[in-house]
Amino acid sequence: MFIGHWAPAIAVAARRPAPAIGTLFIAAQLVDWAFFALLLTGTEHMRFSPGISAMNPMDLYHMPYTHSLLGSLIFAAGFAGLLLAVTRDRAAALLGGAVVLSHWFLDLLVHVPDLTLAGSPPKLGLGLWNHPAIEMPLELGLTVGALWLYSRARRPSMLRVGVLAAVLLALQAINWFGPVEPEVTAGTSLLAFFAFGLATAAAWWMGNSAKAI
């Protein structure tokens, strides 16, 4: 799951009293922002192993802090607490935390078993990455459906919706069809940060044109 992680952010942003869509884009990928930061420090680990699944060559063999259910709950609670402190809006804070937590459950659908409940085995994952005919339309459908809901509710500039959709589709195409890196380097994390930041900036720009709720 890649751009599909932003589908809950887009759908939640369509309704009051959600936080701004740019904030929710950060929430949706918060655990991956953290994972790639911890990858830089050597705290969590991955390697490229072509063939480990039909669609994704990443062997995510050690990520107990970011991609355990417990870790995701902690990130969600921390994000919700930060939102509550800034906005004083309990409902918005809970929605933001829920978007953070959605990341783990969406990953559970597609990952080969590499997720945990609390950082140690058993490792979990339903493995839709091994079934492209299911995973690809699912990911695109979630994202396009969420954009439709947002556009219908918030009436943003359709040009800006189109730009966000184009950015997301381009990033997904690179994720699915781009070349596989030979090894994990600092550039692996920097590329992920660039992709997350680009999508978030495009979502923020689109949200600035939306009708207030």
C-alpha positions as CSV (number, residue, x, y, z in Angstrom):
1,M,0.0,0.0,0.0
2,F,1.4,3.4,-1.0
3,I,-1.0,6.1,-2.2
4,G,-3.9,4.1,-0.8
5,H,-2.7,5.2,2.7
6,W,-3.8,8.7,1.8
7,A,-7.4,7.6,1.0
8,P,-8.5,7.8,4.7
9,A,-6.9,11.2,4.9
10,I,-8.8,12.5,1.9
11,A,-12.1,10.9,3.0
12,V,-11.9,12.2,6.5
13,A,-11.0,15.7,5.3
14,A,-14.3,15.8,3.5
15,R,-16.3,16.1,6.7
16,R,-16.4,18.4,9.7
17,P,-14.6,18.6,12.1
18,A,-11.6,17.1,10.4
19,P,-8.2,18.7,10.5
20,A,-6.8,20.3,7.4
21,I,-6.1,17.8,4.6
22,G,-2.4,18.7,4.6
23,T,-2.3,17.7,8.3
24,L,-4.1,14.5,7.5
25,F,-1.7,13.6,4.7
26,I,1.1,13.8,7.3
27,A,-1.0,11.6,9.7
28,A,-1.6,9.0,7.0
29,Q,2.1,8.4,6.4
30,L,3.4,9.3,9.8
31,V,4.6,5.8,10.7
32,D,6.4,5.7,7.3
33,W,8.0,9.1,7.9
34,A,9.2,7.6,11.2
35,F,10.3,4.3,9.6
36,F,12.5,6.0,7.0
37,A,14.0,8.3,9.7
38,L,14.8,5.3,11.9
39,L,16.2,3.5,8.8
40,L,18.7,6.3,8.5
41,T,19.8,5.9,12.1
42,G,20.0,2.1,11.9
43,T,17.3,1.6,14.4
44,E,14.9,-0.2,12.0
45,H,16.0,-2.1,8.9
46,M,15.0,-3.2,5.5
47,R,16.7,-4.6,2.4
48,F,15.8,-5.1,-1.2
49,S,15.1,-8.7,-2.1
50,P,13.5,-9.0,-5.5
51,G,11.0,-11.8,-5.5
52,I,10.0,-11.5,-1.9
53,S,6.6,-10.6,-3.2
54,A,5.2,-10.2,-6.7
55,M,4.8,-6.4,-6.4
56,N,7.2,-5.1,-3.8
57,P,11.0,-6.0,-3.4
58,M,11.3,-4.5,0.1
59,D,12.2,-7.0,2.8
60,L,10.9,-5.1,5.9
61,Y,12.5,-7.5,8.3
62,H,12.9,-5.3,11.4
63,M,10.5,-2.4,12.1
64,P,9.2,-3.1,15.6
65,Y,8.6,0.5,16.6
66,T,6.8,1.9,13.6
67,H,5.0,-1.1,12.1
68,S,3.8,-2.9,15.2
69,L,0.2,-2.4,16.2
70,L,1.4,-1.1,19.5
71,G,3.8,1.3,17.9
72,S,1.1,2.6,15.6
73,L,-1.2,3.1,18.5
74,I,1.5,5.1,20.3
75,F,2.1,7.2,17.2
76,A,-1.7,7.7,16.8
77,A,-2.1,8.8,20.4
78,G,0.8,11.1,20.2
79,F,-0.5,12.8,17.0
80,A,-4.0,13.1,18.5
81,G,-2.5,14.6,21.6
82,L,-0.5,17.2,19.6
83,L,-3.6,18.1,17.6
84,L,-5.7,18.5,20.7
85,A,-3.0,20.7,22.2
86,V,-2.9,22.9,19.1
87,T,-6.6,23.0,18.2
88,R,-8.5,22.3,21.4
89,D,-10.8,20.2,19.3
90,R,-11.3,16.7,20.7
91,A,-13.2,15.4,17.7
92,A,-10.6,16.6,15.2
93,A,-7.8,15.2,17.3
94,L,-9.5,11.8,17.4
95,L,-10.0,11.8,13.6
96,G,-6.3,12.6,13.1
97,G,-5.3,9.8,15.4
98,A,-7.6,7.4,13.6
99,V,-6.0,8.3,10.2
100,V,-2.5,7.5,11.7
101,L,-3.8,4.2,12.9
102,S,-5.4,3.3,9.6
103,H,-1.9,2.9,8.2
104,W,-1.3,-0.3,10.1
105,F,-4.6,-1.9,9.0
106,L,-4.1,-1.0,5.4
107,D,-0.6,-2.4,5.5
108,L,-2.0,-5.6,7.0
109,L,-4.0,-6.2,3.8
110,V,-1.0,-6.0,1.4
111,H,2.2,-6.8,3.3
112,V,3.7,-10.3,3.3
113,P,4.1,-11.3,6.9
114,D,6.3,-8.6,8.4
115,L,4.0,-6.6,10.7
116,T,3.7,-7.4,14.4
117,L,1.4,-6.7,17.3
118,A,4.0,-5.5,19.7
119,G,7.4,-5.8,18.0
120,S,8.0,-9.5,18.1
121,P,6.6,-12.6,16.3
122,P,4.1,-13.7,15.2
123,K,4.5,-11.7,12.0
124,L,1.4,-10.7,10.2
125,G,0.3,-9.8,6.7
126,L,-2.4,-11.0,4.3
127,G,-0.1,-10.7,1.3
128,L,-2.1,-8.9,-1.4
129,W,1.3,-7.8,-2.8
130,N,1.3,-11.3,-4.3
131,H,-2.0,-10.7,-6.0
132,P,-1.6,-7.6,-8.3
133,A,-5.0,-8.1,-10.0
134,I,-6.5,-7.5,-6.6
135,E,-4.1,-5.0,-5.0
136,M,-3.7,-2.6,-7.9
137,P,-7.4,-1.8,-8.5
138,L,-8.0,-1.8,-4.7
139,E,-5.4,0.9,-4.2
140,L,-6.5,3.0,-7.1
141,G,-10.1,2.5,-6.2
142,L,-9.6,3.6,-2.6
143,T,-7.8,6.7,-3.7
144,V,-10.1,7.8,-6.6
145,G,-13.1,7.1,-4.4
146,A,-11.8,9.3,-1.6
147,L,-11.0,12.1,-4.0
148,W,-14.5,11.9,-5.4
149,L,-16.0,12.1,-1.9
150,Y,-13.8,15.1,-1.0
151,S,-14.5,16.9,-4.3
152,R,-18.3,16.4,-3.8
153,A,-18.3,17.6,-0.2
154,R,-15.7,20.4,-0.4
155,R,-15.9,21.7,-3.9
156,P,-12.2,22.4,-4.4
157,S,-10.7,23.7,-7.6
158,M,-10.9,20.8,-10.1
159,L,-7.6,21.9,-11.5
160,R,-6.0,21.4,-8.1
161,V,-7.8,18.0,-7.7
162,G,-6.3,17.0,-11.0
163,V,-2.8,18.1,-10.0
164,L,-3.0,16.0,-6.8
165,A,-4.4,13.0,-8.7
166,A,-1.6,13.3,-11.2
167,V,1.1,13.5,-8.5
168,L,-0.4,10.5,-6.7
169,L,-0.6,8.4,-9.9
170,A,2.9,9.3,-10.9
171,L,4.3,8.3,-7.5
172,Q,2.3,5.1,-7.6
173,A,3.6,4.3,-11.1
174,I,7.2,4.8,-9.9
175,N,6.5,2.6,-6.9
176,W,5.0,-0.2,-9.0
177,F,7.1,0.0,-12.2
178,G,10.3,1.9,-11.4
179,P,13.7,0.3,-11.1
180,V,14.7,-1.6,-8.0
181,E,17.6,-0.1,-6.0
182,P,20.5,-2.5,-5.5
183,E,20.8,-1.7,-1.8
184,V,19.5,0.5,0.9
185,T,21.3,3.8,1.3
186,A,20.6,7.2,2.8
187,G,19.1,8.1,-0.6
188,T,16.3,5.5,0.0
189,S,15.0,7.5,2.9
190,L,15.5,10.8,1.2
191,L,13.6,9.7,-1.8
192,A,10.7,8.5,0.4
193,F,10.7,11.9,2.3
194,F,10.6,13.7,-1.1
195,A,7.6,11.6,-2.3
196,F,5.7,12.1,1.0
197,G,6.5,15.8,1.0
198,L,5.4,16.3,-2.6
199,A,2.1,14.5,-2.1
200,T,1.4,16.5,1.1
201,A,2.2,19.8,-0.6
202,A,-0.1,19.0,-3.4
203,A,-2.9,18.1,-1.0
204,W,-2.3,21.3,1.0
205,W,-2.6,23.3,-2.2
206,M,-5.8,21.6,-3.2
207,G,-7.2,22.1,0.3
208,N,-6.6,25.8,0.1
209,S,-9.2,26.0,-2.6
210,A,-11.9,24.0,-0.9
211,K,-15.1,25.3,0.6
212,A,-15.1,25.7,4.3
213,I,-17.1,23.3,6.4
